[in-house]
Amino acid sequence: MTFAAGPVPSIGAHQMLVFLLQIGVLLAAAVVLGRLAGRLSLPALVGELTAGVLFGPSLFGQLPVSHWLLPRDPAQTHLLTAVAQLGVLLLVAITGAHIDLGLIRRRRGQIGIVSLGSVLLPLAAGFGLGFLLPDSLMAAAADRHAFALFVGVAVAVSALPVIAKTLLDMRLLHRNVGQVIIGAAAISDIVGWLLLSVVSAMVTKGLRAGMVLESVGYLVAVLVFTLVAARPIVRLLLRPAERAHQPGAGVATAVVLIMLFAAGTQALGMEPILGAFLCGTVIGSLGGAARGFLDSMRPFVLSTLAPLFFATAGLQVDLSALGRPPVLLAAVVLVLVAVVTKFAGGYLGARIARLDHLESVAIGAGLNARGVVEIVVATVGLQLGVLTTATYTIVVLVAVLTSVMAPPLLRHSTRGVPETAVEIEREREYTGRRD
């Protein structure tokens, strides 16, 4: 009996050369354009996405040399995609670590109502819009129900990383309105990943009653495991590195856990992103050194892997598709629906939660940023075969426009909200000031 085949052929010299050049060129362009976006007071991801767009079919792809640097060879493309996938899993885990579960518990009433309004209204509007969009915007093999649900998810999500950074930059995180926004965004993220996993199961297994029950059962099992068993297990596995004061071992253990959680949800027919997100949430909830292991990865992930992921995502954007009137009309409608329903849902939820008009406006404006999360959702939709390149371009456009719009709207709406003594004290705790 033969137990092992011959040695696996190594990667070809030319394939390795192209891969290294792809990494170097895309990362350099993403970093430069990301910093340029920052100088223009725009989110860095706008510049990083632009780097990929420039090298995609919109511009560089029209040149003959593009076929050498970015060939249509699946094996070559998969190398770059694998690195980008590693980056997005770590990025999502770090995002999960920023969820303050204590804050959600303390203000669960207000946050629950706000998040319910800011998710349900855009989700319902997006789901309905998904049935009205023309067939040309839906991948040929996609099911209309899965496509509509995917559009609903894309409209409903918020981007916790972008919102958190915006609140920090504007010194609003310590404000009561900032606390409600960040808590509602956290719940929106969680709901978004769960719904994305449902869409993934619908696409891979088909829409059947048994499939739906199976998917819901797996989701419930994963959540119960995360809430009941994951925290003590993760703490136990990270404790040796904490006691030995070995941050390197702690980082490695954290990455292993993130990958295993991601593999677990992937094995259950859900998105690996959900597992990475939940693992990051668990590690972040432990605080102390455990949280520090993820924080130590943050500079490399945010400065290298995340820009590379966004540049790779930008490669799929084809702006020339917007030159077709049906696509352009769909883009305008989807952007309007996304902005209006997210703002209205957040505003109405805040008003029901008995917040005043200006605070409610600020919450609606703050929750509108979709950024990172929307890009990940769009990428998954393209990989699953739900979206066409044109629809993917529209969803990415929603991510960019809403991320650019949120800061000025938030700044304008919070000008008339007076700062309380409790908020001032909270800011002192955050910054360590004693004056």
N, C-alpha and C positions, 0 to 999 in steps of 0.2 A: 504494500500500500504506500502510495506517495503522500507524504504529509505536507510537503512544501514545494512550491513551484520554484523556478529559477529566480535569480535576483531581478528586482524591478528595474527597468531601464531608468537611468537618471534623466533629469530634465535636460533638454538639448541646450547647447551653448547659445544659439540664437534666441531661443525662447526665454532663457534666463536674462540675456542682454535686454530684450524688449521689456521684460517685466521690471527690471531695475530702472530702466529709463522711464517707464510709465510712473513708477512710484516717485522718482526724483522730480520729473517735470510737473506732474499733477500736484504734488505736495508743495513745491516751490510756488507755483501759480496760486494755489489756495491760500498759502500763508501771506503772500504779498497782497493779494486782493482782499483778504480778510482784514489785514491791517489798514488798507486803504478805506474799506468800509467803516472801520472804527473811527478813522479820522473824520469821516463824513457823518458821524453820529448815527450810523446804521449798525444793525447786528452783524457780527463777523460772518455768520453763516450766509449772509447775502453775497459777500465777496467770495466765499469758499464755493458756493453753488455756481456763481458766475464763472469761476475758473473751469469747472466741468462743462458748463454751457458753451464756453468759448472753444473748448477742445471737442465738443460734440458735433452732431450733424448740422447745427445752426451756422457754424463758421469754419473751424478747422477741418471738419469732416468733408468739406467741399474740395479740399486740396488733395492732390495725388499722394503727398507724403503721409497723409493721415492713415492710409492703409498699412503703412509700415509701423508706425508708432502704436496705432490702435486697430490691429487687424480684426477681422470678423471671425477669427478662429475661436471656437468655444473653449478649448483647453487653455488658450492664452487669456481669454476673458475671465475664466474661472479663477485663475491665480490672483488677479486683482480683486475680484469679488470676494474671495476668501479673506483677504486682509481687511477689506472694508467691513465684512461681516463681523470679524473679531472686534474691530473698532466700535461698531454700533452696539454690540452686546455689552462691552465695558462701559460705553457712554450711557446706555440705558440703566445699567446697574448703579452707576454713580448718581444718576438722576433719582433712582429709587431711594438712595441713601439720604437724599435731601427732604424726604417726606417726614414731617414732624407728627408722629402718631399721637403724641401727647397733646399737641395743639388741636388735632382733629377731635380727640376725646373731650377736651375741655370746652370747645366751642362747637360741639357736634350738632346742636340745634340749628344755629345760623348757617354753619358751613354745609350741613346736609340739605337745607332748603335751597341755598344758593346753587350748590352743585347740581341738585335735581333739576332746577329750572334751566341752568346753563348747559345741561346735557340733553334733556328730553326734548326741548323745543327744536334745537338744531338737528338732533338725530331724526326726529319725525319729519322735519322739512327736507332734510337731505335724502331720507329714504323715499319720500314721495317724489322728489326731483329725479331720483335714480330711475323711476319708471317712465318719466317724461323725456329724458335725454334720448337722442336718436341712437339707433342700433350701431351706427358707425363709430360711436365713442365707446362701445363695449367690445371687449375681445370676442372673437368669433366663437370660442369654445365656452365662454362664460355663461352662467345661469343668470337670468334677469333679477331674480330675488337676491342672489349673492352680490351682484353688481350694485343693486339699490341699497342693500345694507352697507356695502363698502362705502358708497357715497355718503350715507348717513354717518358712518364712523368718521370719515374724513372731515365732515362739516362740524361734528360734535366735539372733537378733541381740542384740548388746550396743550400748551407746551410748558411744562413746569420749569425746565432749565432756562428758557428765554424769559419767562415771567419772573422767576427768582432773581435773575441777573438784572432785569429792568428795575425791579423794586429795590435791589441793593444799590444800583447806580443812582437812583433817584431819591435814596434815603427814605423809602416808604415802607420797608419791611417791618419796622417797629410799630407802625401805625395800625390801629384796629382794622382799617380797611385793607391794609396790606396783609394782615394775618388771615382775614377771611378769604382774600384772593388766593393766597398760596395754599390754604387748606382745600378750597374748592377746586383749584387746579390739580392738586394731588389726587383727589377723588376722580376728577375727569380723566386723568392719566390712567388710573387703575381700570376704570370702566372702559376706556378706549382699548387697552391691551386685551381685556377680556372679550370685548366684542370683535376685535380683530382676530382672535383665536377662533371664535365662532365662524366668521367668514372663511377662515382658512380651512376649517373642518368641512364647511359646506362645499367648498371648491374641490377638495381632495376626496371627499367621501360621497358627495351628492346630497341633495336636499330630500331627506326622508324623516318621518316621525321618529324612527328608531335612532337615526343619526343625531337628531336634535337632542333627544333624551340622553344619548351617550355623551355628546359634547358637554351638555349641562352637567352631567354626572362627573365627568373628568374635571371640569372647572371647579365644581364644589369640592371634590376630593383634593385638588391642588390647593385651594384656599384653606381648607380645614388643616391640611398638612402644614401649610405655611404658618397658620395662626397657632396651632397646637404643638407641633413637633419640631418645626424647623429651627426656631430660636434656640432651644437648648442644645440641639445637635450642632448648629453653627458655632455657638459659644464654646462647646466642648472641643471642637476641632481647631478653633483659633486660640484657645487658651495656652497651649504649649509655647507658641510664638510670643504671646503677650508676656508670659512669665519669664521667658528667656531673653526678653527685650531684643528680639530678632525681627526687625521690620521686614527684611527681605523674605524670610520664611512666612511671615504673616501675609505679605502681598501675594506670594505664590499660592498660599492656601486659599486666599480670597478668590483669586482667579480660577483655581480649580473648582471651588464651590459654585461660582457663577456659571462656568461651563457645564457642570453637572446638572445644575438646576435647568439651564437652557436645553440640555440634552433630554432631560426628563419631560419637559413640556412638548418638545419636538417629537419624542417617542409616543406621546399620547395624542398626536395629531393636531397639536396647537402650535402657536408660534414660539420659537426659542426665545424671542424677545420677552415674552411674558415671564418665563422662568428667570431670566437675567434680572428683570425688573423686581420681581418678588425677592430674589436673593439679595439684591442691593438694599431693599427696604429692611430686610431682616438684619443684615450686617449694620446698617445705619442705626437701627433701633437699639443695638447693643451699646453704642456710644464708646467713649474711651479709646483704648488702643485699637479695638476692632474697627471702629469708624475711621481711625487714623490710617489703617492699612488701605482703605479705599481712597482716602484723601491724598495719600502719597502717590497714588496712580494718576490722580486728577491732572497734574500738569502735562504729563506725557500724552494722556488720552485726549485732552482738550487741545493741545498744541500740535499733535501729530496725527493720531488715529482718526479723531473726529473730522478735522479738515480734509483728510484723505477720503473719508467716507462721503462727505458732502460733495467733494469734487467728483467722485465716482458716480454719485447720484445725479449730478448735473450732466454727466455724459449722455444720459438717456433723454434729456430735454431737447425737444425740437421746436424752436420758436417759429420756424417756418410754417408749422401746423396752424398757428394762429392767423395766418394769412387767408385761411379758408373761412368764409362767412359763418357756416354752422358751428365751427370750433370756436371762433371768436365770440359768437353770441352765447354759446354754452359757458365759456370762460367768464364773461361778464355776469351772467345769471348766477353761476355758482359762487363767484366772489361776493355778489350782493347778498345772496341767501346766507352764506357763511357768516358774513359780518353782521347783518341785521338780526338774524335769529340768535346768534351767540350773545350779542349785546342785549337784545330784548329778554332772552332767557335769564341772563345774569341779573339784569335790572329788576325784572319782575320777581325773581327769587329773593333778591335783597329787600325789596319793598315788602314782600310777604313776611320776611324775617324781621320786619320793623326797623330797618335801617333807613336813614333819611335820603332825600332825593340825590344830593351830591355824592354821598357814599355809594349809592346804588349805581349812579352813572360811572363812577370810578371802577366799581367792580365789573360792570358790563364791558368797559373799555379794557381793563386789565386782562380779563379772561379771553379776549379775542385773539391774543397772540398764539399762533400754532407752531411756528418754527420747526424745531428739531423733530417733534413727534409727528407732525404732518409729513415731513420728508421720509421718515421711517415707514409710515403707513403707506405712502405712495410707492416706495420701493418694494414693499411686500406685495402690494396690489399688482405691480408689474411682474414680479417674479412668479406670482400665483397664476398669472394669465387672466386676471380680471380686467385690467386696464390696458388700453392701447397706448401707444407713445403719445398721442394727442391728449388723451385724458390724463395721463401721468403729468404732462406738461402743465395742464390746467390746475391740477392739485398742488403741484410745486409752486405755481404762481400764487395760489391762495396762501400757502405757507409764507412766502416772502412778503406779500402785500400786507397781511395781517400782522406780521412781526414788525414791519416798518411803521404801521399805523398806530400800534398800541402805545408806545412811549409818549408821543405828543398828546394823544387823547387822555392818557392817564395823568399827564402833567397838568393839562388844562382843567380836568375835573376835580383834582385834589387841591387846587389853589384856594378854594373857598371853604375847605374843611378845617376848622380850628384844631390845633394839636392839644391834647389833654395832658394833665400831669402824669397820668399812668403811662401814656405813650412816651413822654420824655424820660421817665424812669426806665422804661423798657429799652430805649435807645442807649442809655448809659450802661445797662447790663450787656447789651450786644457789643458795644464798642469798648467796654472796660473803663469808661471815663468815670471820674469821681467828683467832677465839678458841679 
